[in-house]
Amino acid sequence: MSALARIPRIYFRTAWWGLMSPRFSEQEPLVVVQGVIIKRGTEGEEVLLAVRADVWGWELPGGNLEPGESAEEALRREVEEETGLDVEVGRHVGDYTRTGFRPHTARVFLCRVLGGELRSSRETPRVRWWSLRSLPATLFPWYAQPLNDAQGKGSVAAARTDYQGVRIVARAIAIDLWMRWSDGREK
């Protein structure tokens, strides 16, 4: 089945997850962990981004905490599962509370690679290093602020709130459709 043919099922599942699940089936607000993994590349600093198997667009690797896990443990596990890399979790960049579509808090940390070999996974079929000076046009818009904050040298973690309304959802759909139509090629 082509990537475009799967859209109705994926969008229905994503809409349910984003609109209904937080209101009817979850006892506590969702908290996810994500890593800004930066390395020195040939063209300066590079950041590792991933494309998930469901809604396509570049984003930070990470995911959900399992019961009893600390944020740092969960992030190390999620990054290894999604990218094949073993990372050291460093500075807490910030907590990004998102309201509107799929209310949640993203707890973002700056990470560095300790080992492993970069590879894609079933959950993230694409992973790639991107120059911080030339991020992809298909980066989901809510990752711009955490990436900017991660490049700062402040010792205090950011605490930001933003609303993910119709405009942001429409932008995410446009990114997803472009990525599927172009098979992941950049604009």
N, C-alpha and C positions, 0 to 999 in steps of 0.2 A: 504494500500500500504506500503510495507516495506521501511525502511530507504534507502536501497541500490537501490531500484527501482525508487526512486524519484531523484536520482543523476542527470540524464541528464537535467531535468527541472530546478533543483536548480542551477546547474553549468552554464546553459545557462543564467538564470536570473542574476546570480552573475557576469558572464563575461560581460553582457550588462551594469550592474550597475558599474562595475569597469573600463571598457574600453570606453564605448560610452557615458554614461550619463554625466560624467564630461566634455566632449568635446562638446556635442551638446545640452544638455537641462538645464544646470545649469549656472546661471549668475555670481555667486560668488563661490570662493573655499569653499569646505565643511569644517566645523569645528565641531568636536564632543567633548563631554565631557565624561570623564571616572574617576572612583573613585578607589583608592587603599584603601580598607577598611580593616583595621588591628585591631585585638583584641588579648588579651592575652588568650592563650589556654592551654591545659594540657601539650603540648610539646613545649611551648614557643609561639612566635608570630605566628598568623595565618592570612592569607589573604583570602578574599572572592572572588571566581572566579565563572564564569557562562559559560554555553554552550548555544549558540543561537539555535533556531529551524532550521535555514537554513544551514549554514556551521558549522559543529561540530568541536569544539576544545575549550579548556578552555581560557577564556579571562576576562578582567576587565569589570564590569558592567558599563553601561552608554549609551549614545545615542546622538541624535540630539537636538539642541536648537529649540524651537518654537518661532515664531515671538514675539518680545518684552521681551523675557526671558533673564535673566542674565545667565552666565555659572553656577553659584552656584544654582540658582533656577532650571535650567534644570537638573543638576546632582541630586539634591534631588528628583525631580519628577521621573527621569528615574530609579534611584536605588529603589525607593519605588515600581514602576510599575514592575520591573524585579525581585526583591528579597523579597518584603514585609517589608523591613527595612527602618526606618527613620534615616537619617544620618545627622551629622553636617559636613559641608564642611570646611576643614581646609586649610592647607598650599598648595599653588600652586606648585606642584612638577615640572611641566615643560610643554612645548609645543613641540610636536613631529610631525614635518612636514614630511610626507611620500610622496615620488614622485614615479613615475612608475605606477604600477597597483593601481587604485583608489586613486588618489592624494587627500590628506586631511591633516588637522592638528588635532591631538588629544590633547586636553587641559586636563591634568591629575592633579587631586587633591588628597591629603591625607584626608581621612574621618574617622570618628568614629561613631559607632552605638549609637543612642539615645534611640531607642525603636523599636517596631514592632516585627513581628515573621517571621523568615526565611521561605520562601516558593518559589517554582518554579512558573513559569508563562507560558502563551502560547508562549511568545517571548523567554523566557529562561527556557526550560524544565528541566534543571539541574543547581543547585546552590550548592556550597559546600565550607566549610572552608578548606584551605590547609596550612600545616606548611610551613613557609617561608624557612625552611631548607630542605624541601622535596616537591618541586613543581612538578606537573605532567609532564610527558614526552610529553603529548599532549597539553601543553600550546603553543599557537601560538607564534612564535619566536619574534615578534615585541613587546611583552609585557615584555621581560626580562629587557630591559633598564629602562622603567618607574618603574618597581618593585625595581630595584637596586637603582635608584635615590630616590625613596620614603623612602628607609631605611636610607638614608644619613640625616645628621642634618643641611645641608646648608640652608641658608635663601634666597638664590637666586634661582629662578626657572631655570631649565635647558632649553636650546633651542637647540634641536637636529634635524638633518635632516638625513633621510635614504632613500635608494632606494629600492623599492619593485619590483624586477625584476623576471625573470623566476625561479631562485633558490628559492626565498621566496614563490612564488606562488606554486611551486612544493612541497615544504615542507608543506604548508597549505593543499594541496590536500591529501598528504600522511597522515596527522593528521586526516583529515575529514574521509578518507576511513577507517583508523584503528578504529576510534571511531564508525563508522556505523557497520563495520564488527563485532566488539567486543561488540556492544551495550553499549559503553561508559566505558568498563573496561580499567584499566590502563595497560600499558606494563609491 
